[in-house]
Amino acid sequence: IADRREGIGVCGWILVSLSFVLVLITFPISIWACMKVIREYEQAVVFRLGRILSKKAKGPGVILILPCTDTFIKVDLRTVACKIPPQEILTKDAVTARVNGVVYYRIYSAVSAVANISDVHSATLLLAQTTLRNVLCTQSLAQLLAGREEIARSIQAILNTATEQWGVKVARVEIKDVRIPVAMQRAMAAEAEAARETRAKVVAAEGEMNASRALKQASMVLSESPAGLQLRYLQTLTTLAAENNSTIVFPLPVNILGSLGQEIRGG
């Protein structure tokens, strides 16, 4: 509010004097009308003939006011939790979403909250709704889902700058819920499923490639030792016999197969 140096004028002092005389004449009955109790979490902005008395709030405790010339307004200084109704927004990547949140704020200057704005709580709520829409419209859906804390801090900074002249301090902003249309949810689920299948195929292909390299190295090692190849053959037969007990396996040495192959080619 403007810092006004002029006083209440001669007429004002006359009215104040008459009010003070009236209190003295009707004392002690009038004392009960002059005493007002302000709670610990409240402050009172006293108006004398329409002007704020002493340019500052009074309380907590007992305050004295003059009848007929003084009025006062109580201001609650406790933190207020304000729910932001669901807001329809269009993100940067053209996705429609419904977003709601919570704003925690408190009044630190009772005089500014009374003298600079008509309804500080309603104004703070409307400003929070507008700021939420304006900030979220500049973000993509992925940024909105992954960067809630950064967005909340950005909204808090904007609100603090705008509400400073109202005597309001925004303590915290939280984005509660982000809802997108069902069709978009299905599309995102299909996209995620396709991405998982792609990664699975890539992993399987890499496994096949690594297995092929290992088999190539194993064949090179076994080709240097015919006895090792035969032992590997017998080990494989043993494994098959252990897994399938009803199967009868007749092992045949590899060298016999080699000799039979040479006879067949010679004949």
C-alpha positions in Angstrom: 0.0 0.0 0.0 1.1 3.5 -0.5 3.0 5.2 2.3 0.6 8.1 3.1 2.0 10.8 5.5 -1.2 12.8 6.0 -3.2 12.2 9.1 -6.9 11.7 9.6 -7.6 15.4 9.7 -9.4 17.7 12.2 -12.7 16.0 11.8 -11.2 12.7 12.3 -9.5 13.7 15.5 -12.8 15.2 16.8 -14.5 11.8 16.1 -11.7 9.9 17.8 -11.9 12.2 20.8 -15.7 11.8 21.1 -15.3 8.0 20.9 -12.6 8.1 23.6 -14.9 10.2 25.8 -17.7 7.8 25.2 -15.5 5.0 26.4 -14.6 6.9 29.6 -18.2 7.8 30.3 -19.5 4.2 30.0 -16.5 2.6 31.7 -16.2 -0.2 32.8 -19.0 -1.5 30.6 -17.5 -0.2 27.4 -14.2 -2.0 28.1 -15.8 -5.3 27.0 -16.6 -3.8 23.6 -13.1 -2.4 23.2 -11.2 -5.6 24.1 -10.6 -8.1 21.3 -8.8 -11.4 21.6 -6.5 -12.4 18.7 -5.4 -16.0 18.6 -1.8 -17.1 18.3 -2.0 -17.9 14.7 -3.9 -14.7 13.8 -3.2 -11.0 13.3 -5.7 -8.1 13.2 -5.6 -5.3 10.7 -7.2 -2.3 12.5 -8.9 0.5 10.5 -9.4 3.8 12.1 -11.8 6.0 10.1 -11.0 3.8 7.1 -7.2 4.1 7.4 -4.9 1.2 8.6 -3.8 2.0 12.1 0.1 2.3 12.4 0.5 0.6 9.0 1.0 -2.8 10.7 -1.1 -5.6 12.0 -1.7 -6.2 15.7 -1.7 -9.4 17.8 -1.7 -12.1 18.9 -3.1 -11.4 22.3 -5.6 -8.7 23.5 -6.0 -5.5 21.5 -8.0 -2.4 22.2 -10.2 -0.7 19.7 -12.4 2.4 19.9 -16.1 1.9 19.2 -17.7 3.7 16.3 -14.4 4.7 14.7 -12.3 1.5 14.6 -13.0 -1.7 12.7 -10.7 -4.7 12.3 -10.2 -7.7 10.1 -8.7 -11.0 11.3 -6.1 -12.7 9.1 -5.2 -16.4 9.5 -1.4 -16.9 9.2 -1.5 -20.7 9.1 -0.4 -22.6 6.0 -3.3 -23.3 3.7 -3.6 -26.4 1.5 -5.3 -25.4 -1.7 -6.4 -28.1 -4.2 -6.1 -27.2 -7.9 -9.0 -28.6 -9.8 -8.2 -30.9 -12.8 -7.0 -28.7 -15.7 -7.4 -29.7 -19.4 -4.1 -29.0 -21.0 -2.5 -29.7 -24.4 1.1 -30.6 -24.1 4.0 -29.6 -26.4 3.7 -32.8 -28.4 -0.1 -32.3 -28.9 -1.3 -34.8 -26.2 -4.5 -33.9 -24.2 -4.2 -34.5 -20.5 -6.0 -33.7 -17.2 -3.7 -32.5 -14.4 -4.5 -31.5 -10.9 -2.3 -30.5 -8.0 -2.0 -29.0 -4.5 -0.5 -25.6 -3.5 0.7 -24.9 0.1 0.9 -21.2 1.0 0.7 -18.9 3.9 0.1 -15.2 4.5 3.2 -13.5 6.0 1.9 -9.9 5.7 -1.6 -9.4 7.0 -1.7 -5.8 5.9 -0.8 -6.6 2.3 -3.3 -9.4 2.2 -6.1 -7.1 3.3 -5.2 -3.8 1.6 -3.8 -5.0 -1.8 -6.4 -7.5 -2.9 -10.0 -8.2 -2.2 -9.9 -12.0 -1.7 -6.4 -13.3 -1.3 -7.3 -17.0 -1.2 -9.5 -17.0 -4.3 -6.9 -15.0 -6.2 -4.1 -17.4 -5.2 -6.2 -20.4 -6.4 -7.0 -18.8 -9.7 -3.4 -17.8 -10.3 -2.2 -21.3 -9.4 -4.6 -22.8 -12.0 -3.5 -20.4 -14.7 0.2 -20.9 -14.0 -0.2 -24.7 -14.0 -1.8 -24.6 -17.4 0.7 -22.1 -18.8 3.8 -24.1 -17.6 2.5 -27.6 -18.5 1.6 -26.5 -22.1 5.3 -25.9 -22.7 6.3 -29.4 -21.7 6.0 -32.7 -23.7 4.2 -35.7 -22.2 7.5 -37.4 -21.4 8.8 -34.3 -19.6 5.6 -34.0 -17.7 5.7 -37.6 -16.5 9.4 -37.7 -15.7 10.1 -34.1 -14.4 7.3 -33.4 -12.0 9.6 -32.0 -9.3 11.3 -29.6 -11.7 8.0 -28.4 -13.0 6.6 -28.0 -9.5 9.6 -25.8 -8.5 9.1 -23.7 -11.6 5.5 -23.1 -10.8 6.4 -22.3 -7.2 8.9 -19.7 -8.3 6.4 -18.0 -10.6 3.7 -18.0 -7.9 6.0 -16.5 -5.3 6.9 -13.7 -7.7 3.3 -12.9 -8.5 1.9 -13.1 -4.9 4.7 -11.2 -3.2 2.7 -8.0 -3.3 -0.2 -9.8 -1.7 1.8 -10.8 1.3 1.6 -14.5 0.3 4.5 -17.0 0.5 4.1 -20.2 -1.5 5.8 -23.0 0.4 5.3 -26.0 -1.9 3.6 -27.1 -5.1 2.7 -30.7 -5.9 1.4 -32.2 -9.1 -0.9 -35.0 -7.9 -2.2 -36.8 -10.9 -1.8 -36.8 -14.7 -4.5 -38.5 -16.7 -4.5 -39.1 -20.5 -7.2 -40.5 -22.8 -7.8 -44.2 -22.9 -6.9 -44.3 -26.6 -3.6 -42.6 -25.9 -2.9 -45.1 -23.1 -3.4 -48.0 -25.5 -1.2 -46.4 -28.1 1.5 -45.9 -25.5 1.2 -49.5 -24.3 1.5 -50.8 -27.8 4.5 -48.6 -28.4 6.2 -49.9 -25.2 5.4 -53.5 -26.1 6.9 -53.0 -29.6 10.0 -51.5 -28.0 10.4 -54.4 -25.6 10.0 -57.0 -28.4 12.6 -55.1 -30.4 15.0 -55.2 -27.5 14.3 -58.9 -27.0 15.1 -59.7 -30.6 18.3 -57.8 -30.5 19.3 -59.6 -27.3 18.5 -63.0 -28.9 20.5 -62.1 -32.0 23.5 -61.1 -30.0 23.2 -64.4 -28.0 23.1 -66.4 -31.3 26.2 -64.5 -32.5 28.1 -65.2 -29.3 27.0 -68.8 -29.4 28.2 -69.2 -33.0 31.6 -67.8 -32.1 31.9 -70.1 -29.1 31.0 -73.1 -31.2 33.5 -72.1 -33.9 36.2 -72.0 -31.2 35.1 -75.3 -29.7 35.2 -77.0 -33.2 38.7 -75.7 -33.8 39.9 -77.1 -30.4 38.2 -80.5 -31.0 39.6 -80.8 -34.5 43.1 -80.8 -33.0 42.3 -83.9 -30.9 40.2 -86.8 -32.3 40.0 -88.4 -28.9 38.6 -85.3 -27.4 35.9 -85.3 -30.0 35.0 -88.9 -29.1 34.9 -88.0 -25.4 32.6 -85.1 -26.1 30.4 -87.4 -28.1 30.2 -89.9 -25.3 29.5 -87.1 -22.7 26.6 -85.9 -24.9 25.1 -89.4 -25.0 25.4 -89.7 -21.3 23.5 -86.5 -20.8 20.7 -87.7 -23.1 20.5 -91.0 -21.3 20.1 -89.2 -18.0 17.3 -87.0 -19.2 15.4 -89.6 -21.1 15.6 -92.9 -19.1 13.3 -94.8 -21.5 15.6 -94.2 -24.4 18.3 -96.8 -25.1 21.4 -95.3 -26.7 24.0 -97.5 -28.5 27.2 -95.5 -28.6 29.3 -96.0 -31.6 33.0 -94.9 -31.7 33.7 -92.2 -34.1 36.8 -93.9 -35.7 34.6 -96.8 -36.8 32.3 -94.3 -38.6 35.4 -92.8 -40.2 36.6 -96.1 -41.5 33.2 -97.1 -42.8 33.0 -93.9 -44.7 36.4 -94.5 -46.3 35.4 -98.1 -47.4 32.1 -96.8 -48.9 34.0 -94.1 -50.9 36.6 -96.7 -52.0 34.0 -99.2 -53.1 
